[in-house]
Amino acid sequence: MWVSMTDDSKLRRVVVRKTATVGGLRISYREERDPRPEQEPLLLIHGLGMSSAAFAELAPRLTEDFHILAIDLPGCGHSQTPPRAYGVPEMVDGIIAWLDQIGVDRVNLLGHSLGGQIVVRLAARYPERVRKAVVVSCPPDPAAPRAWQAALRLASDALMEPTQVIRQATFDYLRSTPRLMWQTWKKALRTGVEDAAHSVNAPTLVVRGTWDPVVTGPGARELSNLIPNSGLVEIERGTHGLPLQSPEKLAAAAVKFLKS
């Protein structure tokens, strides 16, 4: 099964769970069952404490155009918990090692929230591995640089999210290790992406929802301006949980950009 808290009937027909051992950790991931040779790989990277289940509604809308891969980051989903909290640079190196192990060279990337930070840093550090990048709801917002400020914004976002998002987030958060996730969150906010954004060469699309209190319009525009070859799309009435809350609109924006 792809998820436990969302309807995965469409996904079970097109994806299969696999595992790989990277740096001594068992990493779980999803791969499209029967990708066509002409399809470019598209790696989906979830947010803090979530899992590949966060893409349960988005992934089926992308399989027609791309060879879908979706990873469970260490300590999340069905992946093994690391002995300590990883920072974003360590997760980037781990993803590259995982891609090497499964035999995937260049990929398109789509990262949500913390996954967006990972995408920016991966594209900056390993430009030869990235075709194009989609960065969705990517913190930190310059107006809320501290962990407690971002946490308060996440709490306010929860009031606007549909039940499906809340159920999946609750399930994933409880399954992860909250202490490690909080430490990861603090590390990610301290690291940020501003220094790396200047070095991203891959064409990039920055996406946010107009109702997202975690990543504001000015924050998203600042990130887009920092990345040399990037554009910005704002999804009307979209919340922070865009992959589950507005999957059709997000898929349409991503496909249009990645196929252009």
N, C-alpha and C positions, 0 to 999 in steps of 0.2 A: 504494500500500500504506500501511496505517496504521503498521505496525511491521515490524521486521526480525527480532526475536528472540522474538516471541510469536505465537500463532496468531491471524491476523486475518481468517479466512474469514468469520466472522459480520459483522465490521465493514465489509468491502468491499461488502457488500450494502446497507449503510445510510448510509455516510458517504462524503464526497468531500474530497480535499485542495484547499485554495484558498490564495491568497497575497494579501497587501496590503502596500503600502509605507507605513510610518509613521515619521515623523521621519528619513527617508532610509534606513531599514532595511527589508529584505524580511522580512515576518512570515508564517510558515506557520501554517495552522490547519486544523482539521477541522470540517465542518458536516454535519449530517444531510442525506441526499440528498433526501428528500421529507417535510419536516416538515408536520404538519397545522396549519391556521390557528389552531386553538384551543389549541395547545400553547404553554406559556410557555417562553422560552429558558432554558437552564441551561448556564452556562459552567463548564467544568472547567479548573482551573489546577494544573499539576504542581509537583513539588518541585525542589529544587536539582539542576541538572545533568541532570535527567531530560527527558522529552518527553511529548507527548500520548499516546505509546505506553504510558505508565504506566496509562492508563485503558482499555486494550484489553479487559479482562475486565469492567470496571464499566460502560462506556458502553452496551453492548448491553442491559444490564438496565435502562437508564433511557430508552431511545428510545420506549417505549410511552407514557410519561407526559410527556416533555419534548422540546423542540427542542434537540438537543445541539450545543454548540460546544465545541471543545477547542483551546486555543492552544499553540504552541511558543514559550516565552519567548525573548527575544533571546539568541543564542548557544547555543541548545538545539535538539535535533531538526533540522528543516530550515530554521529561521529563521537569518537572517544574524547573524554575530558582531559585536557592537558594538565600538567602538574602545577602550572601557574598561569596567570593571565597573560595573553599575548597582546602586543601592540600591533597597530596596523602594518608597520613595515615587516614584522615577523610573519603576519598572515599573508602578506603579498609574496614573500619568498616561499612560503609553504604552498601557495596556490601554483606558483611556477613549478615547484618540484612535483606537485601532483599532476599538472599538465604534462610534464616530461614523462612521468611514469605511465600515463594512459595513452601517450603517443599523439598528443595534440600540440601543434606548433603555434600557428597564429589564430587568434579568436576575436570575435566581436564580444564586447562586454556590456552587461547591464547590471548595475548595482543599485540597491535600494538602501537609503539611510546610511548606516555604517558601511554597507556594501558599496555605496557611492564613494566613500572615502577610499576604500580599498581599490576601486576602479581607477581613481585619479592617481594614486600612488603607484599602482601597477603600470599604468600607461606611461608615467613619467620615468620609472626605473627600468622598465623593459619595453621600450618603444617598438622593438623588432617583433614583439609577440602580439601586438594589438592592431587590429584592422580599424575598427571604429568603437566608440564608447558612448553609452547612455548612462547618465548620472541622475538618479531619481531621489528627490527629497534628501539631499546630502547636507548633513550638519558638518561642522558647527556654524551657527548663525552668528555673525559678528556682534549682534545685540544681546546674545545669550551665550557667552563663552565658557561659563562655568557649569560644572555637572549638575548642580542643584537647580540652576536656572533652566537648563535644557530639560531636566526631569519635570519641572513644573509645567513647561510647555507641552511635554508629552502627556501629562495628566489632563490638561485642558483639551488636547486633541482627542483623548479617549471619549470625551463627551459627545464628539461629533461622528465617531466611527460607527459603522454598522455592526450589528451583533456578530457577524461572521469574523470580522477583524479582531474584535475583543476576545472572542472565544479562542481563536487561533493563537493570538499573542499570549493569553493566559496559559494555555496549554504548553506552548513552547518555553515561556519564561520559567514555569514550574519544573519543566523537564531539564532545563539547563542548570548551571550552578550559579545562583544569583550573586554570590560574593565575587566570583571570577568575572561575571558579566559587568558588575559595577566597576571593578578595577579596569576592565577593558574599556569601558565607556569613558572613564576619567583619562586614561592614556590617550584615547582617540581624540578627545576634546583638546588635550594639551598639545597633541601633535598637529591637529588641523590638516588642511590641505593647501593652504595659500602658497607655501614655498614650493610645493610640487606642481601646482597648477601651471606655473609658467613654463614648465618643462614638458608638458603634454603635447606631443606632435600629432597624435591621432585625431581625426575629425571627431568632435564630441558634441553631444546634445545634453543640455542641462534641463531637467524637468522638475516642476513643482506643482502642487495643487494650490488653487487660489484660497482655499480654506485651511491651509497648513499653518498652524501656529509655531511649529518647530523650526521650519525654514521659511523665512519671510521673503517677500518679493525682492526687497533690496539685497538680502543675503544671496539669493539665487542669481540675481543680476551681477553682483560682485564676482561670484565664482565664474560665471560665464565670461565676464570681461577679463578675468585672469588667464583663462585658457585660450591660447592663441587662435585656434581654429574651431570655434564653438558657436552654438546658437542656443536660444532659450525658448522653451515652450511652457506655458502655464495652462494647466487643465482646469477648466471652470468647475467650481464646487468640488474640487479634489482635496482630500485630506492628506495627512502624512502617510497613511497606509494605502497609497495609490495602487500597488499591484493587486490587492484584494478589493479595494473600494471602487476603483475606476479602471478595471482591466481592459475593457474595450477601447477606451480613449487612450490609455497608455500604450497598448499594443499598436494601435493605429499610428501614433506619433513615432514609436520606435521603428516600426517596419518602414514607414515613409522615409525616415532618416537613414536607416541602415541600408536600404535598397537603392538610395539615390547615388 
